[in-house]
Amino acid sequence: MKEYFKQIFEHEHWANLKVLESMICASEIPQRVIEIFSHTIAAQRIWLDRINGNVTELKVWEVFDTKIMLELLEINYADINKIINNQDFEQLIAYQNSTGQHFTSTVNQILSHLALHASYHRGQVVLLLKGKIEELPTTDFILYVR
């Protein structure tokens, strides 16, 4: 499972960087693009903090300037790798969601959610970038592993 998640998150990081590069190169970035991509980064940080038992002040829909998104992506990716290398994938993580409800999920479930969540929102961002950049980024997993 460790190797599987390593590959999934290597792809995710690669895909996130491609999308961010496209955002930076866009003639104009719709505000919704910034909001959605920021949300992806913030939600990832919140989940990583939950796994690590850290309290976070971030909001689920925190908005970041594109200039710091790269730094945040790198920090999150480094922390994901630490979790993949050091955590028991079946460990239960107790947490409170953004509305205050209490839940418990395994590290495996949380990592799976993170990968799927980011993929979903990257698709939204790319759709919103259509017509704002010359070539839309292609971030399919199969293109990454070829």
Contact map, one row per residue, 1 for C-alpha under 8 A:
11111000000000000000000000000000000000000000000000000000000000000000000000000000000000000000000000000000000000000000000000000000000000000000000000
11111100000000000000000000000000000000000000000000000000000000000000000000000000000110000000000000000000000000000000000000000000000000000000000000
11111110000000000000000000000000000000000000000000000000000000000000000000000000000000000000000000000000000000000000000000000000000000000000000000
11111111000000000000000000000000000000000000000000000000000000000000000000000000000000000000000000000000000000000000000000000000000000000000000000
11111111100000000000000000000000000000000000000000000000000000000000000000000000000100000000000000000000000000100000000000000000000000000000000000
01111111110000000000000000000000000000000000000000000000000000000000000000000000100100000000000000000000000000000000000000000000000000000000000000
00111111111000000000000000000000000000000000000000000000000000000000000000000000000000000000000000000000000000000000000000000000000000000000000000
00011111111100000000000000000000000000000000000000000000000000000000000000000000000000000000000000000000000000000010000000000000000000000000000000
00001111111110000000000000000000000000000000000000000000000000000000000000001001000000000000000000000000000000000010000000000000000000000000000000
00000111111111000000000000000000000000000000000000000000000000000000000000000000000000000000000000000000000000000000000000000000000000000000000000
00000011111111100000000000000000000000000000000000000000000000000000000000000000000000000000000000000000000000000000000000000000000000000000100100
00000001111111110000000000000000000000000000000000000000000000000000000000000000000000000000000000000000000000000010011000000000000000000000000000
00000000111111111000000000000000000000000000000000000000000000000000000010001000000000000000000000000000000000000000000000000000000000000000000000
00000000011111111100000000000000000000000000000000000000000000000000000000000000000000000000000000000000000000000000000000000000000000000010000100
00000000001111111110000000000000000000000000000000000000000000000000000000000000000000000000000000000000000000000000000000000000000000000111000000
00000000000111111111000000000000000000000000000000000000000000000000000010000000000000000000000000000000000000000000000001000000000000000000000000
00000000000011111111100000000000000000000000000000000000000000000000010000000000000000000000000000000000000000000000000000000000000000000000000000
00000000000001111111110000000000000000000000000000000000000000000000000000000000000000000000000000000000000000000000000000000000000000001110000000
00000000000000111111111000000000000000000000000000000000000000000000000000000000000000000000000000000000000000000000000001001100000000001000000000
00000000000000011111111100000000000000000000000000000000000000000100110000000000000000000000000000000000000000000000000000000000000000000000000000
00000000000000001111111110000000000000000000000000000000000000000000000000000000000000000000000000000000000000000000000000000000000000000000000000
00000000000000000111111111000000000000000000000000000000000000000000000000000000000000000000000000000000000000000000000000000000000010011000000000
00000000000000000011111111001000000000000000000000000000000000000000000000000000000000000000000000000000000000000000000000000000100000000000000000
00000000000000000001111111001000000000000000000000000000000000000100000000000000000000000000000000000000000000000000000000000000000000000000000000
00000000000000000000111111100000000000000000000000000000000000000000000000000000000000000000000000000000000000000000000000000000000010000000000000
00000000000000000000011111111000000000000000000000000000000000000000000000000000000000000000000000000000000000000000000000000000100110000000000000
00000000000000000000000011111000000000000000000000000000000000000000000000000000000000000000000000000000000000000000000000000000000110000000000000
00000000000000000000000001111100000000000000000000000000000000000000000000000000000000000000000000000000000000000000000000000000000100000000000000
00000000000000000000001101111110110000000000000000000000000000000000000000000000000000000000000000000000000000000000000000000000100100000000000000
00000000000000000000000000011111110000000000000000000000000000000000000000000000000000000000000000000000000000000000000000000001100000000000000000
00000000000000000000000000001111111000000000000000000000000000000000000000000000000000000000000000000000000000000000000000000000000000000000000000
00000000000000000000000000000111111100000000000000000000000000000000000000000000000000000000000000000000000000000000000000000001000000000000000000
00000000000000000000000000001111111110000000000000000000000000000000000000000000000000000000000000000000000000000000000000001001100000000000000000
00000000000000000000000000001111111111000000000000000000000000111100000000000000000000000000000000000000000000000000000000000000000000000000000000
00000000000000000000000000000011111111100000000000000000000011110000000000000000000000000000000000000000000000000000000000000000000000000000000000
00000000000000000000000000000001111111110000000000000000000010000000000000000000000000000000000000000000000000000000000010011000000000000000000000
00000000000000000000000000000000111111111000000000000000000000000000000000000000000000000000000000000000000000000000000011001000000000000000000000
00000000000000000000000000000000011111111100000000000000000011110000100000000000000000000000000000000000000000000000000000000000000000000000000000
00000000000000000000000000000000001111111110000000000000000111100000000000000000000000000000000000000000000000000000000000000000000000000000000000
00000000000000000000000000000000000111111111000000000000000000000000000000000000000000000000000000000000000000000000110010000000000000000000000000
00000000000000000000000000000000000011111111100000000000000000000000100110010000000000000000000000000000000000000000000000000000000000000000000000
00000000000000000000000000000000000001111111110000000000011111000000000000000000000000000000000000000000000000000000000000000000000000000000000000
00000000000000000000000000000000000000111111111000000000000110000000000000000000000000000000000000000000000000000000000000000000000000000000000000
00000000000000000000000000000000000000011111111100000000000000000000000000010000000000000000000000000000000000000100000000000000000000000000000000
00000000000000000000000000000000000000001111111110000000000000000000000000010000000000000000000000000000000000000000000000000000000000000000000000
00000000000000000000000000000000000000000111111111000001010100000000000000000000000000000000000000000000000000000000000000000000000000000000000000
00000000000000000000000000000000000000000011111111100000000000000000000000000000000000000000000000000000000001000100000000000000000000000000000000
00000000000000000000000000000000000000000001111111110000000000000000000000010011000000000000000000000000000000000000000000000000000000000000000000
00000000000000000000000000000000000000000000111111111111000000000000000000000000000000000000000000000000000000000000000000000000000000000000000000
00000000000000000000000000000000000000000000011111111110000000000000000000000000000000000000111000000000000000000000000000000000000000000000000000
00000000000000000000000000000000000000000000001111111100000000000000000000000000000000000000100000000000001000000000000000000000000000000000000000
00000000000000000000000000000000000000000000000111111100000000000000000000000000000000000000000000000000000000000000000000000000000000000000000000
00000000000000000000000000000000000000000000000011111110000000000000000000000000000000000000000000000000000000000000000000000000000000000000000000
00000000000000000000000000000000000000000000000011111111000000000000000000000000000000000000000000000000000000000000000000000000000000000000000000
00000000000000000000000000000000000000000000000011001111100000000000000000000000000000000000000000000000000000000000000000000000000000000000000000
00000000000000000000000000000000000000000000010010000111110000000000000000000000000000000000000000000000000000000000000000000000000000000000000000
00000000000000000000000000000000000000000000000000000011111000000000000000000000000000000000000000000000000000000000000000000000000000000000000000
00000000000000000000000000000000000000000100010000000001111101000000000000000000000000000000000000000000000000000000000000000000000000000000000000
00000000000000000000000000000000000000000100000000000000111111000000000000000000000000000000000001000000000000000000000000000000000000000000000000
00000000000000000000000000000000000000100110010000000000011111000000000000000000000000000000000001000000000000000000000000000000000000000000000000
00000000000000000000000000000000001101100110000000000000001111100000000000000000000000000000000000000000000000000000000000000000000000000000000000
00000000000000000000000000000000001001100100000000000000011111110000000000000000000000000000000000000000000000000000000000000000000000000000000000
00000000000000000000000000000000011001100000000000000000000011111000000000000000000000000000000000000000000000000000000000000000000000000000000000
00000000000000000000000000000000011001000000000000000000000001111101100000000000000000000000000000000000000000000000000000000000000000000000000000
00000000000000000000000000000000010000000000000000000000000000111111100000000000000000000000000000000000000000000000000000000000000000000000000000
00000000000000000001000100000000010000000000000000000000000000011111110000000000000000000000000000000000000000000000000000000000000000000000000000
00000000000000000000000000000000000000000000000000000000000000001111110000000000000000000000000000000000000000000000000000000000000000000000000000
00000000000000000000000000000000000000000000000000000000000000011111111100000000000000000000000000000000000000000000000000000000000000000000000000
00000000000000000001000000000000000001001000000000000000000000011111111110000000000000000000000000000000000000000000000000000000000000000000000000
00000000000000001001000000000000000000000000000000000000000000000111111111000000000000000000000000000000000000000000000000000000000000000000000000
00000000000000000000000000000000000000000000000000000000000000000001111111100000000000000000000000000000000000000000000000000000000000000000000000
00000000000000000000000000000000000000001000000000000000000000000001111111110000000000000000000000000000000000000000000000000000000000000000000000
00000000000010010000000000000000000000001000000000000000000000000000111111111000000000000000000000000000000000000000000000000000000000000000000000
00000000000000000000000000000000000000000000000000000000000000000000011111111100000000000000000000000000000000000000000000000000000000000000000000
00000000000000000000000000000000000000000000000000000000000000000000001111111110000000000000000000000000000000000000000000000000000000000000000000
00000000000000000000000000000000000000001001100100000000000000000000000111111111000000000000000000000000000000000000000000000000000000000000000000
00000000100010000000000000000000000000000000000000000000000000000000000011111111100000000000000000000000000000000000000000000000000000000000000000
00000000000000000000000000000000000000000000000000000000000000000000000001111111110000000000000000000000000000000000000000000000000000000000000000
00000000000000000000000000000000000000000000000100000000000000000000000000111111111000000000000000000000000000000000000000000000000000000000000000
00000000100000000000000000000000000000000000000100000000000000000000000000011111111100000000000000000000000000000000000000000000000000000000000000
00000100000000000000000000000000000000000000000000000000000000000000000000001111111110000000000000000000000000000000000000000000000000000000000000
00000000000000000000000000000000000000000000000000000000000000000000000000000111111111100000000000000000000000000000000000000000000000000000000000
00000000000000000000000000000000000000000000000000000000000000000000000000000011111111100000000000000000000000000000000000000000000000000000000000
01001100000000000000000000000000000000000000000000000000000000000000000000000001111111101000000000000000000000000000000000000000000000000000000000
01000000000000000000000000000000000000000000000000000000000000000000000000000000111111100000000000000000000000000000000000000000000000000000000000
00000000000000000000000000000000000000000000000000000000000000000000000000000000011111110000000000000000000000000000000000000000000000000000000000
00000000000000000000000000000000000000000000000000000000000000000000000000000000011111111010000000000000001000000000000000000000000000000000000000
00000000000000000000000000000000000000000000000000000000000000000000000000000000000001111110000000000000001000000000000000000000000000000000000000
00000000000000000000000000000000000000000000000000000000000000000000000000000000000100111110000000000000011100000000000000000000000000000000000000
00000000000000000000000000000000000000000000000000000000000000000000000000000000000000011111000000000000011100000000000000000000000000000000000000
00000000000000000000000000000000000000000000000000000000000000000000000000000000000000111111100000000000011000000000000000000000000000000000000000
00000000000000000000000000000000000000000000000000000000000000000000000000000000000000000111110000000001111000000000000000000000000000000000000000
00000000000000000000000000000000000000000000000001100000000000000000000000000000000000000011111000000001111000000000000000000000000000000000000000
00000000000000000000000000000000000000000000000001000000000000000000000000000000000000000001111100000111100000000000000000000000000000000000000000
00000000000000000000000000000000000000000000000001000000000000000000000000000000000000000000111110000111000000000000000000000000000000000000000000
00000000000000000000000000000000000000000000000000000000000000000000000000000000000000000000011111111110000000000000000000000000000000000000000000
00000000000000000000000000000000000000000000000000000000000000000000000000000000000000000000001111111110000000000000000000000000000000000000000000
00000000000000000000000000000000000000000000000000000000001100000000000000000000000000000000000111111000000000000000000000000000000000000000000000
00000000000000000000000000000000000000000000000000000000000000000000000000000000000000000000000111111000000000000000000000000000000000000000000000
00000000000000000000000000000000000000000000000000000000000000000000000000000000000000000000000111111100000000000000000000000000000000000000000000
00000000000000000000000000000000000000000000000000000000000000000000000000000000000000000000000111111110000000000000000000000000000000000000000000
00000000000000000000000000000000000000000000000000000000000000000000000000000000000000000000011110011111000000000000000000000000000000000000000000
00000000000000000000000000000000000000000000000000000000000000000000000000000000000000000000011110001111100000000000000000000000000000000000000000
00000000000000000000000000000000000000000000000000000000000000000000000000000000000000000001111000000111110000000000000000000000000000000000000000
00000000000000000000000000000000000000000000000000000000000000000000000000000000000000000001110000000011111011000000000000000000000000000000000000
00000000000000000000000000000000000000000000000000000000000000000000000000000000000000001111100000000001111111000000000000000000000000000000000000
00000000000000000000000000000000000000000000000000100000000000000000000000000000000000111111100000000000111111100000000000000000000000000000000000
00000000000000000000000000000000000000000000000000000000000000000000000000000000000000001100000000000000011111110000000000000000000000000000000000
00000000000000000000000000000000000000000000000000000000000000000000000000000000000000000000000000000000111111111000000000000000000000000000000000
00000000000000000000000000000000000000000000001000000000000000000000000000000000000000000000000000000000111111111100000000000000000000000000000000
00001000000000000000000000000000000000000000000000000000000000000000000000000000000000000000000000000000001111111110000000000000000000000000000000
00000000000000000000000000000000000000000000000000000000000000000000000000000000000000000000000000000000000111111111000000000000000000000000000000
00000000000000000000000000000000000000000000000000000000000000000000000000000000000000000000000000000000000011111111100000000000000000000000000000
00000000000000000000000000000000000000000001001000000000000000000000000000000000000000000000000000000000000001111111110000000000000000000000000000
00000001100100000000000000000000000000000000000000000000000000000000000000000000000000000000000000000000000000111111111000000000000000000000000000
00000000000000000000000000000000000000000000000000000000000000000000000000000000000000000000000000000000000000011111111100000000000000000000000000
00000000000000000000000000000000000000010000000000000000000000000000000000000000000000000000000000000000000000001111111110000000000000000000000000
00000000000100000000000000000000000000010000000000000000000000000000000000000000000000000000000000000000000000000111111111000000000000000000000000
00000000000100000000000000000000000000000000000000000000000000000000000000000000000000000000000000000000000000000011111111100000000000000000000000
00000000000000000000000000000000000000000000000000000000000000000000000000000000000000000000000000000000000000000001111111110000000000000000000000
00000000000000000000000000000000000110010000000000000000000000000000000000000000000000000000000000000000000000000000111111111000000000000000000000
00000000000000010010000000000000000010000000000000000000000000000000000000000000000000000000000000000000000000000000011111111100000000000000000000
00000000000000000000000000000000000000000000000000000000000000000000000000000000000000000000000000000000000000000000001111111110000000000000000000
00000000000000000000000000000000000100000000000000000000000000000000000000000000000000000000000000000000000000000000000111111111000000000000000000
00000000000000000010000000000000100110000000000000000000000000000000000000000000000000000000000000000000000000000000000011111111100000000000000000
00000000000000000010000000000000000000000000000000000000000000000000000000000000000000000000000000000000000000000000000001111111110000011000000000
00000000000000000000000000000000000000000000000000000000000000000000000000000000000000000000000000000000000000000000000000111111110000000000000000
00000000000000000000000000000101100000000000000000000000000000000000000000000000000000000000000000000000000000000000000000011111110000000000000000
00000000000000000000001001001100100000000000000000000000000000000000000000000000000000000000000000000000000000000000000000001111111110010000000000
00000000000000000000000000000000000000000000000000000000000000000000000000000000000000000000000000000000000000000000000000000111111110010000000000
00000000000000000000000000000000000000000000000000000000000000000000000000000000000000000000000000000000000000000000000000000000111111000000000000
00000000000000000000000001111000000000000000000000000000000000000000000000000000000000000000000000000000000000000000000000000000111111000000000000
00000000000000000000010011100000000000000000000000000000000000000000000000000000000000000000000000000000000000000000000000000000111111110000000000
00000000000000000000000000000000000000000000000000000000000000000000000000000000000000000000000000000000000000000000000000000000001111110000000000
00000000000000000000000000000000000000000000000000000000000000000000000000000000000000000000000000000000000000000000000000000000000011111000000000
00000000000000000000010000000000000000000000000000000000000000000000000000000000000000000000000000000000000000000000000000000100110011111100000000
00000000000000000110010000000000000000000000000000000000000000000000000000000000000000000000000000000000000000000000000000000100000000111110000000
00000000000000100100000000000000000000000000000000000000000000000000000000000000000000000000000000000000000000000000000000000000000000011111001000
00000000000001100100000000000000000000000000000000000000000000000000000000000000000000000000000000000000000000000000000000000000000000001111101100
00000000000000100000000000000000000000000000000000000000000000000000000000000000000000000000000000000000000000000000000000000000000000000111111100
00000000001000000000000000000000000000000000000000000000000000000000000000000000000000000000000000000000000000000000000000000000000000000011111110
00000000000000000000000000000000000000000000000000000000000000000000000000000000000000000000000000000000000000000000000000000000000000000001111111
00000000000000000000000000000000000000000000000000000000000000000000000000000000000000000000000000000000000000000000000000000000000000000111111111
00000000001001000000000000000000000000000000000000000000000000000000000000000000000000000000000000000000000000000000000000000000000000000011111111
00000000000000000000000000000000000000000000000000000000000000000000000000000000000000000000000000000000000000000000000000000000000000000000111111
00000000000000000000000000000000000000000000000000000000000000000000000000000000000000000000000000000000000000000000000000000000000000000000011111
